[in-house]
Amino acid sequence: MSLKAHFHRFLAADPDRLHFAAHSHHLWPDVTFEAQQQAWRDAAEHVDGKWEQVVFAEVVPAAQRRIAGVLGLPDPATIAFAPNTHELLVRLVSCLEPPVAILTTDGEFHSFARQTRRWEEAGFAKVERVAIEPFATFRERLVAAVEAGGHDLVYVSHVFFDSGFVTPDLQAIAAAAAPGFVAIDGYHGFMALPTDLGPLAARTFYIAGGYKYAMAGEGACFMHCPPGFGERPVDTGWFAAFGELESAPGDGRVAYARGGARFAGATFDPTALYRLNAVLALLQQEGVTVADIHDHVRHLQNRFLAGVDGTTLDRASLVPDESMTERGHFLTFRRPDAGDVYETLTARNVVTDHRGDRLRIGFGIYHDESDVDELLGRLR
């Protein structure tokens, strides 16, 4: 399976470019161009009325339904949107009393890692970090730390950004965390790994976005917000009071909308949600599921690994090694010369990326076998 034909605009912009950074900035399918224009047309037609007449009446509910369908969530209304996941994280933690006791890992993405370190400096949080490596014992060590208790928030990635390692048994982790908050960073899992949040929906926050595998570009981030957790975020914007309100009239307290909307912020550019809806509608129209995408990417990864030895890279530097059969949609090679390899590939018009001593190569549905073979050729 390849949907390369649906990415003509991005691919035609530089026909010689091999874009193997789908885990970083995923190319956008052509339907997003029309979606971008539709957002402009709606603004022109409805002006200020676009919020009530289109955005909150059609665009947001459609995005909620589609995301809920992908993730197996029972109630689309539990989903809140924001321009970035950092905004949602800060709003989530604002529900907890400082100093907030946070249990997490040493492999979370930069924005979370930076923010938690700054909270520690300011005395706002106390953070315990479980080492990801060795990978083989990560689950047992993490669950043991969760079961030890004393945490207000357990925060862990579904797929780790610097390795592609997949956290096993999220349900056991969430169950062990009771009664505290649990949050899953799903950015590298959403629309990449088949994910059923149904069993976790009642007590687990899930944060992700459209920039990577959802192929919708910047600005379409979201959080599933389980009922009964964080009903009145301290960090709040006026859109959290948009529509029907929960607080009784005249009680003097700040009022909040129902469902995930209680975590809404303030005015944002809704264009990204138009793009997200267009992509998810395209996949539905083509009959392509997340499982189909995952199978396609795994096939391309296996083809790449079968031919990588003898090139600039080798299987021995793969992280995690090949004994870990489940991984995200990119391959990570740990090497002291990762930066040099990245620069060499860039000079050959191959787009990858590196983080320190790790080179990452990401695969998507705009790749086929011929692209993998061309990549191997340029690596030689």
C-alpha positions in Angstrom: 0.0 0.0 0.0 1.2 3.5 -0.9 -0.8 6.7 -0.9 2.0 8.6 -2.7 -0.4 9.9 -5.4 -2.2 11.9 -2.7 1.0 13.8 -1.8 1.7 15.3 -5.2 2.1 19.0 -4.1 4.7 18.2 -1.5 6.6 15.7 -3.6 6.5 17.8 -6.7 8.0 20.8 -4.8 11.4 18.9 -4.9 11.2 15.7 -7.0 14.8 14.7 -6.1 14.3 15.0 -2.4 13.9 11.9 -0.3 11.9 12.9 2.8 12.5 10.3 5.5 11.6 12.4 8.5 7.9 11.4 8.6 8.3 11.2 12.4 9.3 14.9 12.6 7.5 16.9 9.9 5.2 14.6 8.0 4.3 15.6 4.5 0.7 16.8 4.0 -1.6 15.1 1.5 -3.1 17.3 -1.2 -6.5 17.4 0.5 -5.1 19.7 3.1 -4.6 22.4 0.4 -8.3 22.6 -0.2 -9.0 22.4 3.5 -6.8 25.4 4.1 -8.7 27.4 1.5 -12.0 26.3 3.0 -11.0 27.8 6.3 -10.3 31.1 4.6 -13.6 31.0 2.7 -15.6 30.3 5.9 -13.8 33.2 7.6 -14.7 35.5 4.7 -18.4 34.4 4.6 -19.1 34.3 8.3 -16.5 36.7 9.8 -17.0 36.8 13.6 -19.9 34.3 13.3 -17.5 31.6 12.1 -16.9 30.4 15.6 -20.6 29.6 16.5 -21.8 28.8 13.0 -18.9 26.7 11.7 -15.9 26.1 14.0 -17.7 24.9 17.1 -20.8 23.7 15.3 -19.1 21.6 12.6 -15.3 21.6 12.5 -14.6 20.8 16.2 -17.3 18.1 16.6 -16.1 16.4 13.3 -12.6 16.3 14.6 -13.7 15.0 17.9 -15.7 12.2 16.3 -12.9 11.2 14.0 -10.3 11.1 16.7 -12.6 9.2 19.1 -13.2 6.7 16.3 -9.4 6.2 15.7 -8.7 5.7 19.4 -11.8 3.8 20.5 -13.0 6.5 22.9 -16.6 6.2 24.0 -17.4 9.9 24.1 -16.0 12.4 21.5 -16.9 15.3 23.8 -14.0 14.4 26.2 -11.5 15.7 23.6 -10.1 19.3 24.0 -8.0 21.1 21.4 -5.1 23.4 21.6 -2.4 24.8 19.3 0.3 22.7 21.0 0.6 19.9 23.6 2.6 22.1 26.0 -0.4 24.3 26.5 -2.5 21.2 27.4 0.2 19.9 29.7 0.4 23.1 31.7 -3.3 23.3 32.0 -3.5 19.7 33.2 -0.9 20.2 35.9 -2.6 23.4 37.0 -5.3 21.1 38.4 -2.9 19.8 41.0 -1.6 21.4 44.3 2.1 22.3 44.3 4.5 20.9 44.9 3.2 18.4 42.4 4.7 14.9 42.8 5.3 13.7 39.2 6.5 10.2 38.2 7.9 10.1 34.6 10.8 8.8 32.6 14.2 10.1 31.5 13.2 9.9 27.9 10.3 12.3 27.5 10.2 14.9 24.8 12.1 18.2 25.2 9.1 20.4 26.0 8.0 18.2 28.9 11.5 17.5 30.1 12.4 21.2 30.1 9.1 22.3 31.8 9.5 19.7 34.6 13.1 20.7 35.3 12.0 24.4 35.6 9.1 23.4 37.9 11.7 21.6 40.1 13.8 24.7 40.1 10.9 26.9 41.2 9.7 24.4 43.9 6.5 23.8 42.0 7.1 20.1 41.4 9.0 17.1 42.7 9.9 14.8 39.9 11.0 11.1 39.9 12.3 9.8 36.6 12.5 6.1 35.7 15.3 5.2 33.3 14.1 3.8 30.0 17.1 1.6 29.4 17.6 -1.3 29.7 14.5 -1.6 27.6 13.8 -5.2 28.5 13.1 -4.4 32.2 11.4 -1.0 31.6 7.8 -2.2 32.2 8.6 -3.9 35.5 10.6 -1.0 36.8 8.0 1.6 35.8 5.1 -0.4 37.3 7.0 -0.9 40.5 7.6 2.9 40.8 4.0 3.5 40.1 2.8 1.0 42.7 5.1 2.6 45.3 2.6 5.4 45.2 2.9 9.0 46.4 2.5 10.6 43.0 -0.1 13.2 41.9 0.7 12.6 38.2 2.2 9.7 36.2 3.3 10.8 32.8 4.8 8.5 30.2 5.1 8.3 26.4 3.4 5.6 24.4 6.3 5.7 21.9 9.5 7.4 22.9 10.7 10.2 20.6 14.4 9.3 20.6 14.2 5.6 20.1 10.8 4.5 18.9 10.5 2.2 21.9 6.9 1.4 22.7 5.8 1.4 26.3 4.2 -2.0 27.0 1.0 -2.6 28.9 -0.4 0.9 29.4 -3.4 -0.5 31.1 -1.4 -2.0 33.9 0.4 1.3 34.4 -2.8 3.2 34.6 -4.4 0.8 37.0 -1.4 0.9 39.3 -1.5 4.7 39.4 -4.9 5.0 41.2 -6.0 7.4 42.6 -3.6 9.9 41.0 -3.7 11.4 37.5 -2.3 9.4 34.6 -1.3 11.1 31.3 0.0 9.3 28.2 2.0 11.3 25.6 0.6 9.8 22.5 2.3 12.1 19.9 4.4 9.3 18.3 1.7 6.7 18.7 -1.4 8.5 17.3 -2.1 7.4 13.7 1.0 5.2 13.8 0.2 2.4 16.2 -3.3 0.9 16.4 -4.4 2.2 19.8 -7.6 1.3 21.7 -8.1 3.8 24.6 -11.5 2.3 25.5 -10.3 0.4 28.5 -8.3 3.5 29.7 -10.8 6.2 28.9 -12.3 6.5 32.3 -9.1 7.5 34.1 -6.3 8.4 31.7 -5.5 11.6 29.9 -4.1 11.2 26.4 -2.2 14.0 24.7 -1.3 14.0 21.0 -1.5 16.1 17.8 -1.6 16.2 14.0 1.9 17.4 13.2 3.4 14.0 12.7 1.6 10.8 11.7 -1.9 12.5 11.4 -0.3 14.5 8.5 -2.2 17.7 9.3 0.7 20.1 10.1 1.1 22.4 13.1 -1.7 23.5 15.4 -4.0 20.5 15.7 -3.2 19.2 19.2 -5.7 17.5 21.5 -6.2 15.9 24.9 -8.7 13.3 26.0 -9.9 14.4 29.4 -11.5 11.7 31.6 -14.5 12.7 33.6 -13.9 13.4 37.2 -10.3 14.4 36.9 -9.3 18.1 36.8 -12.8 19.4 36.6 -11.7 23.1 37.2 -8.2 23.8 35.7 -6.5 26.8 37.3 -4.9 27.7 34.0 -8.0 28.5 31.9 -9.0 30.5 28.9 -12.3 32.0 27.9 -13.2 29.3 25.5 -13.5 27.0 28.5 -16.8 28.8 29.2 -18.0 28.6 25.6 -21.5 27.2 25.3 -23.4 25.5 28.1 -21.9 25.9 31.5 -21.7 23.5 34.5 -21.5 25.9 37.4 -24.8 26.9 38.9 -25.9 30.4 38.1 -25.0 32.9 40.8 -22.7 30.7 42.8 -19.9 33.2 42.2 -17.3 30.7 40.9 -15.6 30.7 37.6 -17.8 28.5 35.3 -16.6 25.7 33.0 -18.1 24.0 29.9 -18.9 20.3 30.0 -16.6 17.5 28.9 -13.1 18.1 27.5 -14.0 21.7 26.7 -13.2 22.5 30.4 -9.5 22.3 29.3 -10.0 24.8 26.4 -7.8 27.9 26.1 -8.4 31.1 24.3 -8.7 32.2 20.7 -6.7 30.0 18.3 -6.3 29.5 14.5 -8.8 26.7 13.6 -7.2 26.1 10.2 -5.2 23.1 11.4 -8.5 21.4 12.4 -9.8 21.8 8.9 -6.6 20.0 7.6 -6.9 17.3 10.2 -10.5 16.6 9.3 -9.5 16.5 5.6 -6.8 13.9 6.2 -8.9 11.6 8.4 -11.8 11.8 5.9 -9.4 10.9 3.1 -8.2 7.8 4.9 -11.7 6.8 5.6 -12.7 7.3 2.0 -9.7 5.2 0.9 -10.5 2.5 3.4 -7.1 2.9 5.1 -6.9 2.1 8.8 -4.2 2.8 11.3 -3.4 -0.9 11.2 -3.0 -0.7 7.5 -0.6 2.2 7.8 1.4 0.4 10.5 1.7 -2.7 8.4 2.9 -0.7 5.5 5.5 1.1 7.5 6.8 -2.1 9.2 7.2 -3.6 5.7 9.3 -0.7 4.6 11.3 -0.7 7.8 12.1 -4.4 7.3 13.1 -3.8 3.7 15.4 -1.1 4.8 17.0 -3.1 7.6 17.5 -6.1 5.2 19.7 -3.9 3.0 21.3 -1.4 5.4 24.5 -3.4 6.3 27.4 -2.3 4.1 26.1 1.2 3.8 26.9 4.2 6.0 24.7 2.6 8.7 24.4 -0.9 10.1 21.9 -3.0 12.0 24.2 -3.3 15.0 23.6 0.4 15.9 19.8 0.1 15.9 18.1 1.2 19.1 16.3 -0.7 20.4 17.9 -3.7 18.8 16.0 -6.1 16.6 14.9 -8.3 19.5 12.3 -5.6 20.1 9.8 -6.3 17.4 7.3 -3.6 18.3 8.5 0.0 17.6 7.3 3.3 16.3 7.3 4.5 12.7 11.0 5.5 12.7 14.3 3.7 13.1 16.9 5.0 15.5 20.6 4.4 15.0 22.9 5.3 17.9 26.3 6.3 16.7 28.9 8.9 17.8 29.0 10.2 14.2 25.2 10.6 14.0 25.5 14.3 13.2 28.1 13.7 10.5 25.8 11.0 8.9 22.9 13.5 9.0 25.0 16.2 7.3 26.1 13.7 4.6 22.5 12.7 3.9 21.4 16.3 3.8 24.0 17.0 1.2 22.5 14.1 -0.9 19.0 15.7 -0.5 17.9 13.0 2.0 15.9 14.5 4.9 16.4 12.7 8.2 17.1 14.2 11.7 19.4 13.5 14.6 19.2 14.0 18.4 22.7 14.0 19.9 24.1 10.6 19.1 20.9 9.3 17.5 20.0 9.4 13.8 16.3 8.9 13.1 14.8 7.7 9.8 11.0 7.9 9.6 8.7 6.1 7.1 5.2 7.1 6.0 2.4 6.3 3.5 4.0 8.5 0.9 6.9 6.0 0.7 7.0 2.8 -1.4 9.7 0.2 -1.9 11.4 2.2 -4.6 11.9 5.1 -2.2 13.6 2.7 0.3 15.8 1.3 -2.4 16.8 4.8 -3.5 17.6 5.7 0.2 19.8 2.6 0.5 21.5 3.6 -2.7 22.3 7.1 -1.5 23.5 5.6 1.8 26.1 3.5 -0.1 
